[in-house]
Amino acid sequence: MADRATLEDLVRFQGERVRVLKQQKASAEQIEEEVAKLLKLKAQLGPDEGKQKFVLKTPKETLTGKYGEDSKLIYDLKDQGGELLSLRYDLTVPFARYLAMNKLTNIKRYHIAKVYRRDNPAMTRGRYREFYQCDFDIAGQFDPMIPDAECLKIMCEILSSLQIGDFLVKVNDRRILDGTFAVCGVPDSKFRTICSSVDKLDKVSWEEVKSEMVGEKGLAPEVADRIGDYVQQHGGVSLVEQLLQDPKLSQNKQALEGLGNLKLLFEYLTLFGIADKISFDLSLARGLDYYTGVIFEAVLLQPPAQAGEEPLGVGSVAAGGRYDGLVGMFDPKGRKVPCVGLSIGVERIFSIVEQRMEALKEKVRTTETQVLVASAQKKLLEERLKLISELWDAGIKAELLYKKNPKLLNQLQYCEEAGIPLVAIIGEQELKDGVIKLRSVASREEVDVRREDLVEEIKRRTRQPLCIC
């Protein structure tokens, strides 16, 4: 009999053979035959009493076939048993898998986590190989465009609250794109690859996109020209109404459905008070294959760079869309759960904030601390601890240096470096007078505040949200 190590190698090899046959959808007879060989080998191997028994779920590579031409950016891995694995590319596909595995049909959630891209890093543009995304999704069967409008409302609220400048949210619908390609004469087999080319129109000219379509992807020049007539248009609800009357698009069922939904969406966006932030843009394609309906992407409206400044070219800062078919791809019975969601590019927004503050010669705040409790003389640690406890109990974000007798200059320098706006200074004279010296770090102005009024004074000075732009 072969030794145990040889048998274990044979079992792994035969197990991989069975998996490959199943992936290739081989005949049932052939699979049964190879499974029988695998069971026979396992029987010869017998139990290994010296090893602890584990029950492991076999991971699948669930990402393939869902990202179109972006699939080349997936980090593919391979474990020791030969199973194909990948690092998480986004948070949408794992969410869809979670819904299917737990048989959930209705949920609203947010999720912040790391994702990974086999991309060319460009730090100044907020492009990384490992970065955080913040997603919000609504899953469930609802009336058309109500959840979609809420997602766009949330996106606008987030970007407005971050105060990173004026922005525009481009919207389109994959059904309008597919309908446009159909009436222009694009073969069905080229829909996704042509979609990927159109998606580059925010970065390169139409001439370059057309050249790629014709030269690299084999599209007829006249078909490309017809596509160009459509995808270079953008506007508001009036453009939607214009295309609903288009003699070609109005005859395409998919395009008609998409345009009808966009018209309804604009009605809701007007009621939400954000229609002025939204642009119907026929060049928006969102290259990911799982989108089935409305798609959207937020871009900053940046003023021209000043002399000597580099433009803040970070691309989109948020994006999303409807993906009604994705959950069904993971469900054994193919049950569909309609979904719509958005993703905020955390690192891209950080890049913008950092560059703008650098240009304004401002420091990036590394803490939310509102006030530092400091001392002007030695042997005042107990008094500092008493005061900071009072401030904490009142909900004030305060801190102190972890030294018994720190120098006042060091305490003030720490505030400047960390961006802490206020310093509450305790001194022997202040203790006698029953006051605290409150210092503004930015202006260096100092004022004596009665101890019982300190909490209210700090709250008054820090009541306005701090601008990060």
N, C-alpha and C positions, 0 to 999 in steps of 0.2 A: 504493500500500500504506500502511496505517495506520502511524504511528510506533511505535517499540518500547514506549514507556510506555503507549500506548493498548492495544496487544496484550497487554501484561502485565496490565492491568486486566481485559481480556476473559477471559484465561485464569483469573484469580482468581475472577471472577464465575461462569464456567462450571464451575469446580471446585467451588465452593460449591453450585451447582445440583445437580451429581451427588451430592454428599454428602447433601443434603437429601432427594433422591429415594430414596437407599438407606435413610436413616433412616425414611422414610415407607413403606418396603417397596413402592415403585412396581413396575409390571410390568417384566419383564426387557427387553421390546422398547423401552419408553420409556427405560430406563436405558442400554441399548446405543446408542440414537439420540443421547442427550446426551453419552455418552462419546466417540462418533465425532466430534461437534462439538468436544469438548475437545481430542482428538488432532490434529484439523485445525488448530486455533488454535495449538497448541504447535509444529506443523510450520512454520507461517508465522513463528512467533517465532524458531525456529532457535536454535543455540547462542550463548551470550554468552561470547566468548573472553576478555573482560576480567574475568570473574568466576571465582573459585575454586569448584570443584564440591564440594557437600556432600551427604551422604546423611543425611536426617533422618527420624526416625520420627514419624508424626503422632500427637500426644497425643489421647486421647479423654476425654471427661468421663465417668469411670467411677463417679462417686459417686451419680448420680441413681437414684432408685427403691430405695434401700437403707436410708434413714433415716426413712421414714414422715413424720409431721408435723414432725420435726426438720429436714427438708430445707430449710426456710426459713432455717436457721442456716448453710447452706453459703455460703462466699464464692465466687460465680460470677464468672469473668473472661472476657475475650475477647481473643484475640491479634490481630495485625494482619491475618492471613489470614482471620479470621472463625471460627476453630475455637473451639468451646466448651471452656473449661477451668475448673478449680476448685482452690482451696487445699485441702490435706489436712484432712479433718474429724476423722479418727481414725487409728489405726494398724492397725485390723483389716482394712478393705477393701484397703489397699495390700498387706498380708500375703497375703490371699487371691489377689490378682492375681499376686503374686510366685510363689506355689505353682503357679498355672495356667500362667504363662509358662515356668517352668522344669520343668514336669511332675514336681513333687515330691509324693510321697504320704505321706511320713512325716518329721516334723521336730518338735523341741522347741526353742523359742527365747525370748529376751527382747529387748526393743527399747525404747530411750528416745529420744524425739524430740518436736519441736514439732508442735502441731496448731492449727487456727484455727476460730473460731466467730463468726458474725455475731450476737453476743449483746449484751445490755446489761451492761456491766461492773459488777461490785460487788466492789471489792477486799477489803472486810472479810469477804465470803462466799467468797472464793477463786474468783470468776468473772472470767475474762479473755477477751479476743478472741484472744490468742496465748499459748499455755501449753504446758508439757511434760506428756506422759503416759509412764508406764512400763508396758509390756505384757508379759505372759507367755502363750504359747500352746502347745498340744499339738495337732498335726495327725496323723491316721492312723486306720486302722481297728482299733479295740480293743474288748475286751469292755465292756459298758455300765457307766458310772458310775465306772470306775477313774480315768481321766484327770480327770473332773469333780471327784472327791473330792480328787485331788492339787492341783488348782487352788485349791480352798477351803482346803486345808491350808496352801498357800503364802501365800494372802491373809491368813490368821490369823497366820501366823508373821511376816509383814512388819509388820502393824499392831501386834502385840505387841512386836516388837523396837523399833519407833519410840516406844513408850511415850507415846502420845498420849491415853491414857485408855481406859476400858471401851468396847467396841464390840459390835455385833450384826450378824450377816450374815443378811439376809433371802434366802430362796430360794423359787423357784416354778418352774413349767414352762409354756412357751408353749402346749403341747398341753392342759394343764389349763385355761388361760384360754380357748382357743378352744372347748374342750368345754363349758365353763361358759356361754359366750356362746350356743353352739348350743342347749343344753337350756333356756336362759332365753328363747329366741325372738329373738335378735339376727340380722338379715339378714346373709348372708355378706359383702355389700358394705360393711357397717359395722363389721366385726370390728376393723380396724386403728385406725379413728378412735375407737371406743369404748375400745379398749385404751389409747390415748393419754390419754383422760379418767381411766380407772382409775388410771393411773400417777401422777396428781396427788394421790392420797389421802394421801401422806406429807406434803403441804404444806397441803391445804385439807380442809374437812369433807366428809362424805358428802353432805350437803344441797347443797353447792356443786357437787360432781361430778355429782350427779343432775340438778341444774338445767342444767348444760352439756349433758348427754346428751339431755335432753328438749327444752330450749329452743333450743340451737344445732345439735344433730346429729339432731334429729327422731326420737328413740327414744320408743316408747310408754311412759308412766309405769309401767304394771304390769310391763313388761319390765325397766325400770331397777330397780324394787323387788326383783325376783327376783335380779338381779345383786348388789344390795346385800346380800342375805342370805348370799351366798357370800363376796364380796370383803372383807367386814369381819371375816373369821375369820383367826386366826393361832395357831400353836402348834408342836408338835413332831411326832414320828412318830405319836403317838396321833391327831392330826388327819388325817394321811394315811390311817391305817387306818379312821377314821370315814368319810371321804369315799369310800373304796373300797366301803363298804357303802351309800352314798347311792343311793336308788332311781333317781334321774335320771342322775347322773354315771356310775354303774356301767354304764349302758347305752350310754354314748358311748365309742367306740373310742379316740379321741384322748386323752380325759381319763383313761381306764383305763391307757393306756400311760404317760402322764406320772406318774400316781400310783404305778404299779408301779416306775418308775425312781427316784422320790423315796424310796420305802421302802427300796430297795436302797442309795441314796446315804446315807441316815441310818445304815445298818448300817456302811458304810465310815467315815463321819465319827465314829462311836462308837469304832471301832478306832483311828482317828487321834487320839482324845482331844479332839476339838473340837466334839462335838455340842452342848455347853452354850452354844456361841457362835452356834449356827444356829437360825433361826426360819423355819418354813414359813409364808409370808405370802401369802395369795391376792390381796392388793391390788398386789403387785409385778408390774409389767407390762413395764418396760424398753421404751420406745417405738420402738427401732430395729427395722426390718422384717426384718433378716437373721437374728434369733434363731429357732431351730427347736426347742429343747428346754429344758433346765434354764437358768434365769437366776438371777443373784444380785447383791446390792448390800450393801455394808457401810456402816453409819451409826454415829456415835458416840453413846453413852449419856451425855449431858451432865447434870451436876447443875444444879439451878436456879441462875440467875445471882445473885450476891450484890448487895446494895444498891449502886447506882451503877455496876454493871458491865453491859455489853451482852452478850446471849447470843451464844455462838459458833455462829451458824447458817450452816454451810457445806454442808449437804446431805450427799450420799453422798461418801465418801472413796475408795471402790474399788467396782468393779462388773465384770460380765462375764456369760458364758453360752456356750451351745453354738450354733454356726452351721454346720450340716452342708451347707447348700445354696449357700453364698456362693462357694466356689471354682468350682463348676460354672457359675456365671454368667459367668465369664471364660474358661472352657475352650471352645475351638471345638467340641469333641465333647460338651460338657456333662458331662464326667466329674467326679464328686463326690469330695471329700476331707473326711471328718468332721473338725471342729475344735471345740475349746473353749478359752477363754482368759479372762484377767482384765486389768483396767487399773487402775493406781493413780493417783489425782489428786495429782500432785506439789505443785502450787501450793496446792491446798486444804489439804494437810497442813502446808505451810509457814505458811499463814495461821493455822492453829490453834496451832502452836508459837510463832509470834511474838506472838499475842495473849495466850497464857498466860504467856509470859515477861514480857511488858509488865505484866500484872496482878500478877505476883510481883516486879516491879521488878528483874528480872534482864536481863542483856544477852544478845543472841543471839551465839553464837560464830561468828566469821567464818573461823576457821582450825582445823585439826586439830593445830596445833603443841602439843607437850607441855611444852616448856621453851625459854626464851629464854636464850642465853648472853650475859651482860652483864659489863661491867667497872666497877670502882669508881673507877679513876684513869685518867689519860691514858697513851698509849703502850703499851697492852696489846692492840692489834689482833692481833699475831702469836699471843699466848696464846689469845685468843678463837677464832681460826681453828684452832689445834691442838685445842682442846677440842671445838669443834663437829664437826670431822672424826671424832674418837673417838666422839662420840655418834651421828653418822650411820652410821658403820661398825657400830655396835651395834644399829642399827634404831630408834633414838630419833628422833622427829619434833621437830627442833630448828631454830631460826633465830637470826639476830643482825641488829642494825641495820647498814645499809651505810654506816657512818660510822667514820672512824678513831678519833675521840675523843668518843663520845656522852656526854652527861651521864647520870648514874645515874638521876636523877629522870625524865628523858625515857624511859629504857628501861623503868622501872617503870610509867609511865603508859601506854606502848604495850601492855604486858601486860594492864593492866586494860581498856583499850579493846577489844583483840582477844580477850579471854577466855582468854589463855594461863595455865594454872594454876601453873606453876613458873618460877623464875628461878635460873639457876646463875651466881653472881657470882664473878668473879675479881678479886682485889686483890693488892697487893704482899705483904701479910702472909700471905695465903692461899697464895701461891706459895712463900714461905719455909717455911710449916708443912706443905706438901704436902696441903692440903685445898681444898675448894670450898664456898662458902657457898650453901646451897640454901634459897631463900625461897619460902614459900607465898603466892601473890598474894592469896588470899581472906582468910587470917587474919593475914598479914604476919609470921608467925613465921619465924625464921631458925635454921638449924642447920648446923654445920660437918660436912661429910662427907668422909672420905678419898677422894682422887681415884680410887683403884682400886675403891672401892665405889660410886661415883656412878651408874654405869649401872644397877646392881641396885636402888639406892634409888629412882631415877626410875621404873623399871619397876614397883617395888612400889607406889609412890604413884599410878601411872596405870593399874594393872592392871584396875581395875573400869571397865566401859564408861561413858563420860560420858552422863548423862541429858540429853535435849534437851527434856524437858517442864517 
